[in-house]
Amino acid sequence: MTALELADGGAQVRIVDRQRAAMESSWAGGGIVSPLYPWRYAPAITALATWSQTAYPRLLARLVETTGIDAEWLQNGMLVTATSERADALAWGQGLNARVHAITPADANSLEPHVTLSEPPLWMPEIASVRTPRLGQALRAACLMHPRIDLLEGQLVALHGTVAKPEAIVDGMPLKSAQILIAAGAWTAGLLSGLGVECPIKPMKGQMLLFAPCHLVSRVVLCDGRYAIPRADGRLVFGSTLEDVGFQRTPDRQAFEELMHEAIRLIPALSDVPLEAQWAGFRPGSPGGMPWIGALSESLWVNAGHFRNGVVLAPASARLMADMMLSRTPGIDPAPYQPRNHG
């Protein structure tokens, strides 16, 4: 998204990826276009999320028109159990696009008759989801088609030099560029370490399950930290774990059993639905979920560390990043997201 924003603004952009683009957390995430419990986050996170939620329909329409790939925007709302946070959630929702309503158990059952909840949920009718693998495919295709974007995939990348004068080494060869932007998610700290920058972004593993087409749920359901996300073809994504285990990617039996148990507890009819897949990805964990969006020097920029909110914060983060790199007046106050070299 940042590459498209920069190229639309007139910049020549080269994307360098160690594998096929958009295949890490961009592929693995569930695609809820909202922070899971948005009232828990700082106003700076809400600012990015609110901007992005408004921008998404226009962005996805552009991607369908230019690439023919539909990222499956489903704006059917979200049911969420908030337990002791109900008052905070209702207060947070006043006056925001993602409104929060208290509803009765009968209302909840009418919305999602196959879901079993332990308490009356809150209802957020504006919340949407996207199918993240298809969003990544569409963005990649749009970049390949853009006349000012060059995409290099399967390339090993390292940074040498200093923060003031960084040099990108791609497959052992220097890559000339006026400015370098690190948008490498959970791998950002490893890249920046080559310049002596100590960065707090680290991998936080998440495991997910995918159930075969069943059409049991029509909207996002969030309960006790777990979520069910319907896809347009009737498949159901259920997740997720949150594990601080470094870059240990293998899905495991313990997570499978835990997620399966909770999925069936929430949606009992899933006990009769075949499981199609289990996978793991790495969120770019950051303190308080606050991303780094900004400059470490005139030549070195970062857009990473969105933790569990990469999808919902991406459009606003990309626009803000491009505004700063292209010396435009930012539409969002950039101050809360500025990178700080801890080295």
C-alpha positions as CSV (number, residue, x, y, z in Angstrom):
1,M,0.0,0.0,0.0
2,T,2.9,2.4,0.8
3,A,4.5,1.7,-2.6
4,L,1.2,2.5,-4.4
5,E,0.8,5.7,-2.3
6,L,4.4,6.8,-3.1
7,A,4.1,5.9,-6.8
8,D,0.8,7.7,-7.1
9,G,2.5,10.7,-5.7
10,G,5.2,10.7,-8.4
11,A,8.0,8.7,-6.8
12,Q,9.9,5.9,-8.5
13,V,9.6,2.9,-6.1
14,R,11.4,-0.4,-6.0
15,I,10.0,-3.1,-3.7
16,V,12.5,-5.8,-2.6
17,D,11.1,-8.9,-0.9
18,R,12.9,-12.0,0.2
19,Q,10.1,-14.1,-1.1
20,R,6.8,-13.5,-3.0
21,A,5.3,-10.2,-1.8
22,A,2.5,-10.2,0.8
23,M,3.0,-13.7,2.0
24,E,3.8,-13.2,5.7
25,S,1.4,-11.6,8.2
26,S,-0.4,-10.0,5.2
27,W,-1.4,-13.5,4.1
28,A,-1.8,-15.1,7.5
29,G,-4.0,-12.6,9.3
30,G,-7.8,-12.8,9.8
31,G,-8.6,-9.5,8.1
32,I,-10.9,-7.9,10.7
33,V,-11.0,-4.2,9.7
34,S,-11.0,-3.1,13.4
35,P,-8.8,-3.5,16.4
36,L,-10.1,-6.5,18.3
37,Y,-11.1,-4.4,21.4
38,P,-10.7,-0.9,20.0
39,W,-11.5,0.9,23.3
40,R,-8.3,-0.5,24.8
41,Y,-6.1,1.4,22.4
42,A,-4.5,4.8,22.5
43,P,-6.3,7.6,20.5
44,A,-3.4,7.5,18.0
45,I,-4.4,3.9,17.0
46,T,-8.0,4.9,16.8
47,A,-7.1,7.8,14.5
48,L,-5.3,5.5,12.0
49,A,-8.1,2.8,12.2
50,T,-10.9,5.3,11.7
51,W,-9.2,6.8,8.6
52,S,-8.6,3.4,7.2
53,Q,-12.1,2.1,7.7
54,T,-13.4,5.0,5.6
55,A,-10.7,4.6,2.9
56,Y,-11.1,0.8,2.4
57,P,-14.1,0.7,0.1
58,R,-12.6,3.1,-2.3
59,L,-9.2,1.3,-2.2
60,L,-10.8,-2.1,-2.8
61,A,-12.9,-0.8,-5.6
62,R,-9.7,0.5,-7.3
63,L,-8.0,-2.9,-6.9
64,V,-11.0,-4.8,-8.4
65,E,-11.1,-2.4,-11.3
66,T,-7.4,-2.5,-12.0
67,T,-6.5,-6.1,-11.2
68,G,-9.8,-8.0,-11.3
69,I,-9.1,-9.5,-7.9
70,D,-11.8,-9.1,-5.3
71,A,-10.6,-9.0,-1.7
72,E,-14.1,-9.8,-0.4
73,W,-15.1,-6.8,1.6
74,L,-17.8,-8.0,4.0
75,Q,-19.3,-5.2,6.1
76,N,-21.8,-7.3,8.2
77,G,-20.7,-6.0,11.6
78,M,-19.2,-7.7,14.7
79,L,-20.6,-9.3,17.8
80,V,-18.2,-8.9,20.8
81,T,-18.5,-10.0,24.4
82,A,-16.9,-7.4,26.6
83,T,-17.6,-8.7,30.2
84,S,-16.3,-6.0,32.6
85,E,-15.5,-3.6,29.8
86,R,-19.0,-2.9,28.6
87,A,-19.2,0.6,30.0
88,D,-15.8,1.5,28.5
89,A,-16.8,0.1,25.2
90,L,-20.1,1.9,25.0
91,A,-18.5,5.2,26.1
92,W,-15.7,4.7,23.4
93,G,-18.3,4.1,20.7
94,Q,-20.2,7.4,21.2
95,G,-19.8,9.5,18.1
96,L,-17.5,7.1,16.2
97,N,-18.1,5.4,12.9
98,A,-17.7,2.0,14.5
99,R,-20.6,2.5,16.8
100,V,-21.1,0.1,19.7
101,H,-24.6,-0.9,20.9
102,A,-25.9,-3.1,23.7
103,I,-28.3,-5.7,22.5
104,T,-30.3,-8.5,24.1
105,P,-29.6,-12.2,23.9
106,A,-32.6,-12.5,21.6
107,D,-31.1,-9.9,19.3
108,A,-27.8,-11.8,19.3
109,N,-29.5,-15.1,18.5
110,S,-31.4,-13.5,15.7
111,L,-28.1,-12.2,14.2
112,E,-26.1,-15.4,14.7
113,P,-28.4,-18.4,15.6
114,H,-25.5,-20.9,15.4
115,V,-23.4,-19.0,18.0
116,T,-23.5,-19.8,21.7
117,L,-22.4,-16.9,23.9
118,S,-22.0,-16.9,27.7
119,E,-23.3,-13.3,28.0
120,P,-25.2,-10.7,26.0
121,P,-22.7,-9.3,23.5
122,L,-22.2,-5.8,22.2
123,W,-23.0,-5.1,18.5
124,M,-20.7,-3.1,16.2
125,P,-22.7,-2.8,13.0
126,E,-20.0,-0.9,11.0
127,I,-17.2,-3.4,11.3
128,A,-16.0,-5.2,8.1
129,S,-13.5,-7.9,7.1
130,V,-11.4,-8.6,4.1
131,R,-9.9,-11.9,2.8
132,T,-6.3,-11.1,3.5
133,P,-4.6,-13.5,1.0
134,R,-6.7,-12.0,-1.8
135,L,-6.0,-8.5,-0.6
136,G,-2.3,-9.3,-0.8
137,Q,-2.7,-10.7,-4.3
138,A,-4.6,-7.6,-5.4
139,L,-2.0,-5.2,-4.0
140,R,0.9,-7.2,-5.6
141,A,-0.9,-7.2,-8.9
142,A,-1.5,-3.5,-8.7
143,C,2.2,-2.9,-8.0
144,L,3.3,-5.0,-10.9
145,M,1.0,-3.0,-13.2
146,H,2.1,0.4,-11.9
147,P,4.5,2.2,-14.3
148,R,6.5,3.7,-11.4
149,I,6.9,0.5,-9.3
150,D,9.5,-2.2,-9.8
151,L,9.0,-5.4,-7.8
152,L,12.0,-7.6,-7.0
153,E,11.1,-10.9,-5.3
154,G,13.2,-13.7,-3.9
155,Q,16.0,-11.3,-3.0
156,L,18.0,-11.4,0.2
157,V,18.3,-7.9,1.8
158,A,20.6,-6.5,4.3
159,L,21.4,-2.9,5.5
160,H,25.0,-1.7,5.9
161,G,26.4,1.7,6.7
162,T,24.9,4.1,9.2
163,V,21.5,5.5,10.0
164,A,22.5,8.8,8.3
165,K,23.9,7.0,5.2
166,P,22.3,3.6,4.9
167,E,23.1,1.2,2.1
168,A,20.8,-1.6,0.9
169,I,22.6,-4.8,-0.1
170,V,20.4,-7.0,-2.3
171,D,21.7,-10.5,-3.0
172,G,25.2,-9.3,-2.2
173,M,25.1,-6.2,-4.4
174,P,24.5,-2.5,-3.4
175,L,21.2,-1.1,-4.5
176,K,21.3,2.6,-5.2
177,S,18.4,4.6,-3.8
178,A,17.8,8.1,-2.5
179,Q,15.7,6.9,0.4
180,I,15.2,3.5,2.1
181,L,11.9,2.5,3.7
182,I,11.8,-0.6,5.9
183,A,8.3,-2.1,5.9
184,A,9.3,-5.6,6.9
185,G,6.9,-6.4,9.7
186,A,8.3,-8.8,12.3
187,W,11.7,-8.8,10.6
188,T,12.2,-5.0,10.9
189,A,14.4,-5.1,14.0
190,G,16.7,-7.6,12.4
191,L,17.3,-5.4,9.3
192,L,17.8,-2.3,11.4
193,S,20.3,-4.0,13.7
194,G,22.8,-3.9,10.8
195,L,22.8,-0.1,11.3
196,G,23.1,-0.2,15.1
197,V,19.4,0.6,15.6
198,E,17.8,-1.1,18.6
199,C,14.1,-1.6,17.6
200,P,11.4,-3.0,19.9
201,I,9.4,-4.7,17.1
202,K,9.5,-8.5,17.5
203,P,7.7,-11.5,16.2
204,M,4.5,-12.6,18.0
205,K,3.3,-15.9,16.6
206,G,-0.4,-16.5,15.9
207,Q,-2.0,-19.8,14.8
208,M,-5.3,-20.1,12.9
209,L,-7.8,-22.7,11.8
210,L,-9.8,-22.7,8.6
211,F,-13.1,-24.7,8.4
212,A,-14.7,-25.9,5.1
213,P,-17.6,-24.1,3.6
214,C,-20.5,-24.3,6.2
215,H,-22.2,-20.9,6.1
216,L,-22.7,-21.1,9.9
217,V,-21.7,-17.5,10.7
218,S,-22.5,-14.3,8.7
219,R,-20.5,-11.7,10.7
220,V,-17.4,-11.5,12.8
221,V,-17.8,-12.9,16.3
222,L,-15.3,-12.0,19.0
223,C,-15.5,-13.8,22.4
224,D,-13.0,-14.2,25.1
225,G,-10.1,-13.1,22.9
226,R,-11.0,-15.6,20.1
227,Y,-12.7,-14.7,16.8
228,A,-14.7,-16.3,14.0
229,I,-14.5,-14.6,10.6
230,P,-16.8,-15.7,7.8
231,R,-15.7,-15.7,4.2
232,A,-17.9,-15.1,1.2
233,D,-17.7,-18.7,0.1
234,G,-18.9,-20.0,3.5
235,R,-15.5,-20.9,4.9
236,L,-14.8,-19.9,8.5
237,V,-11.5,-18.6,9.9
238,F,-11.0,-19.1,13.6
239,G,-8.2,-17.8,15.7
240,S,-5.9,-17.1,17.2
241,T,-3.0,-17.8,19.6
242,L,-0.6,-15.1,20.8
243,E,2.9,-16.6,21.4
244,D,6.2,-15.0,22.2
245,V,8.4,-17.8,20.7
246,G,10.5,-15.9,18.2
247,F,10.5,-17.1,14.6
248,Q,9.2,-20.6,15.4
249,R,6.8,-21.1,12.6
250,T,5.5,-24.7,12.9
251,P,1.8,-25.1,13.8
252,D,1.4,-27.4,16.8
253,R,-1.0,-29.9,18.3
254,Q,-1.6,-27.9,21.5
255,A,-2.8,-24.8,19.6
256,F,-4.9,-27.0,17.3
257,E,-6.7,-28.6,20.3
258,E,-7.1,-25.4,22.1
259,L,-8.5,-23.5,19.1
260,M,-10.7,-26.4,18.1
261,H,-12.2,-26.7,21.6
262,E,-13.0,-23.0,21.7
263,A,-14.4,-22.9,18.2
264,I,-16.8,-25.7,18.9
265,R,-17.8,-24.1,22.3
266,L,-18.6,-20.9,20.4
267,I,-20.2,-22.6,17.4
268,P,-21.2,-26.1,18.3
269,A,-22.2,-27.1,14.8
270,L,-18.5,-26.8,13.8
271,S,-18.0,-30.3,15.3
272,D,-19.5,-31.7,12.1
273,V,-17.5,-29.4,9.7
274,P,-14.2,-30.6,8.2
275,L,-11.1,-28.6,9.0
276,E,-9.2,-27.5,5.9
277,A,-6.0,-25.9,7.3
278,Q,-4.0,-24.8,10.3
279,W,-1.3,-22.2,9.9
280,A,1.0,-19.8,11.8
281,G,2.2,-16.3,11.1
282,F,4.2,-13.6,12.8
283,R,2.7,-10.4,13.9
284,P,5.1,-7.4,14.2
285,G,4.7,-7.0,18.0
286,S,5.3,-3.5,19.4
287,P,4.8,-1.8,22.8
288,G,1.2,-0.9,23.2
289,G,0.6,-1.9,19.5
290,M,2.0,1.5,18.5
291,P,3.7,1.3,15.0
292,W,6.8,3.1,13.9
293,I,5.8,5.4,11.0
294,G,8.4,8.0,10.1
295,A,12.1,8.8,9.7
296,L,15.2,7.7,11.5
297,S,17.1,10.0,9.2
298,E,16.6,11.9,5.9
299,S,17.5,8.7,4.1
300,L,16.0,6.0,6.3
301,W,12.3,5.5,7.0
302,V,10.2,2.8,8.8
303,N,6.6,1.7,8.5
304,A,6.2,-1.3,10.7
305,G,5.2,-2.6,14.2
306,H,1.4,-2.6,13.7
307,F,1.1,-5.7,15.9
308,R,-2.4,-7.2,15.7
309,N,-3.8,-4.3,13.6
310,G,-1.9,-4.4,10.4
311,V,-4.9,-4.8,8.1
312,V,-7.0,-2.1,9.7
313,L,-4.2,0.4,10.1
314,A,-2.5,-0.1,6.7
315,P,-4.3,2.4,4.4
316,A,-3.8,5.3,6.9
317,S,-0.2,4.2,7.7
318,A,0.6,4.1,4.0
319,R,-0.9,7.5,3.3
320,L,0.9,9.1,6.3
321,M,4.2,7.5,5.3
322,A,3.8,8.9,1.8
323,D,2.8,12.3,3.0
324,M,6.0,12.5,5.0
325,M,8.3,11.1,2.4
326,L,6.9,13.3,-0.3
327,S,6.9,16.4,1.9
328,R,3.1,16.8,1.9
329,T,1.0,18.1,4.8
330,P,0.0,14.9,6.7
331,G,-3.7,14.3,7.1
332,I,-3.0,12.6,10.5
333,D,-0.7,13.9,13.2
334,P,2.5,12.0,12.7
335,A,4.0,12.7,16.2
336,P,2.8,9.5,18.1
337,Y,4.3,7.1,15.6
338,Q,7.8,8.6,15.2
339,P,10.7,6.0,15.3
340,R,13.3,6.4,17.9
341,N,16.7,4.9,17.6
342,H,17.3,3.1,20.9
343,G,20.9,2.1,19.9
